[in-house]
Amino acid sequence: MKPETRARTLARRAFAEFSSTLLALALIAAVKAWQLLAGQAG
Amino acid sequence: MIVTLQKPETAHPAAAVVVLAIVVAVAKLAHLPAPGVPGVVWALGFGVLAGHGARSAGRGTLQLPYEVPLTAGFVMMGAEVTPEVFRLVGWNGLLGVGLLWALVIVGFAVATRLRLLPSRLAGLFALGLSGCGVSAIAAVAKRDRAVEGTPQTVATMVIMGAGAVALVVYPLIGHALGLDAATFGTFAGLTIANNAESLASAGTREDPALLLAAAYKVVVNAFEGLAVVLYLWLFASRRRGQLPAAKLALPRVPGFVLGFTVVGVAALLGAFSEAERQAVSGLTRWAFFIALVGVGFRTRVDQLRRSIKPALVGLLLWAASSGLVLWWLLHVRG
């Protein structure tokens, strides 16, 4: 397997493995941002 | 004669998302007027009905995309792990969690050795009944494809059945044995696998039953990642003819377990305010609700008819381990 093909395969696997973790972290970040904005508005 | 081989018709991925969204909306609407019935019952129930309808309509290949909400919910659950919860439960409580885990692991390992249960199904029972519930079973089924189908269905139904039995029987046991509210809450939190049934059962008693049951659920959930890894290690790696050394090889830790650990450590270090924790907890409940609709959709209740014996073994072992935990609470812990 060519190095770039292998790198792409590894990247795809890593994304599949951690996509839901990334989504969860994005949601948590959104909650924190929302609370921060709500705190500033209040 | 010309024979044409047709590939089974597969639905467009967007169609699966739309179906999932519709069933989730209907299940949520049904849950609103009856909040006393746990959400897990509505999610799984409507999922099962929709899946049966799809198969009857010749759409048996349709798969709902529930893996992402399931594992994302698992990761977000880490935000509920706080030092206060561990303080409330204390070392004695952690000992209780360890005792329950030891009982279910040993009990189901013995059942496997006696050929009462296949190894993977025993592992699913042990995982679910250790307090981790239906969500953990769905999570490992995504990792260990050998349990998708009948084993996952049987284990899910047994966990749900045990929860339903506990909702009715636990208050009667509490009354008959004269359990105080703290002991009853600990008993319900430790031995009822699904959060909703556990809290509903504890809610039948006065304070601090509900608070303690909730604390125990959070503590057990905090160790859910470890339980998943233990399942993969002890029950999923067994194959005929495998060398003992190969059996002991540690499994690769799933990405969502690592994610859960990162969020859990952040929560322990005080990364979340109470308002943030409440908001993330709401998102977690939504994620599991969506995921359990998907789990229900692929669940075939007709498979249960062929699995009555293992289901009964699972229920009996749950009852035995719960009984031993109660004995420990009454006579050893004091």
Chai-1 contact restraints between the chains, C-beta under 6 A:
chainA,res_idxA,chainB,res_idxB,connection_type,confidence,min_distance_angstrom,max_distance_angstrom,comment,restraint_id
A,E17,B,G255,contact,1.0,0.0,6.0,A-B,restraint_1
A,F18,B,G255,contact,1.0,0.0,6.0,A-B,restraint_2
A,S20,B,V68,contact,1.0,0.0,6.0,A-B,restraint_3
A,S20,B,T71,contact,1.0,0.0,6.0,A-B,restraint_4
A,S20,B,A72,contact,1.0,0.0,6.0,A-B,restraint_5
A,S20,B,F256,contact,1.0,0.0,6.0,A-B,restraint_6
A,T21,B,V75,contact,1.0,0.0,6.0,A-B,restraint_7
A,T21,B,G255,contact,1.0,0.0,6.0,A-B,restraint_8
A,T21,B,G259,contact,1.0,0.0,6.0,A-B,restraint_9
A,L23,B,A72,contact,1.0,0.0,6.0,A-B,restraint_10
A,A24,B,A72,contact,1.0,0.0,6.0,A-B,restraint_11
A,A24,B,V75,contact,1.0,0.0,6.0,A-B,restraint_12
A,A24,B,M76,contact,1.0,0.0,6.0,A-B,restraint_13
A,L27,B,L283,contact,1.0,0.0,6.0,A-B,restraint_14
A,I28,B,V280,contact,1.0,0.0,6.0,A-B,restraint_15
A,V31,B,E276,contact,1.0,0.0,6.0,A-B,restraint_16
A,V31,B,A279,contact,1.0,0.0,6.0,A-B,restraint_17
A,V31,B,V280,contact,1.0,0.0,6.0,A-B,restraint_18
A,K32,B,E276,contact,1.0,0.0,6.0,A-B,restraint_19
A,Q35,B,A275,contact,1.0,0.0,6.0,A-B,restraint_20
A,Q35,B,E276,contact,1.0,0.0,6.0,A-B,restraint_21
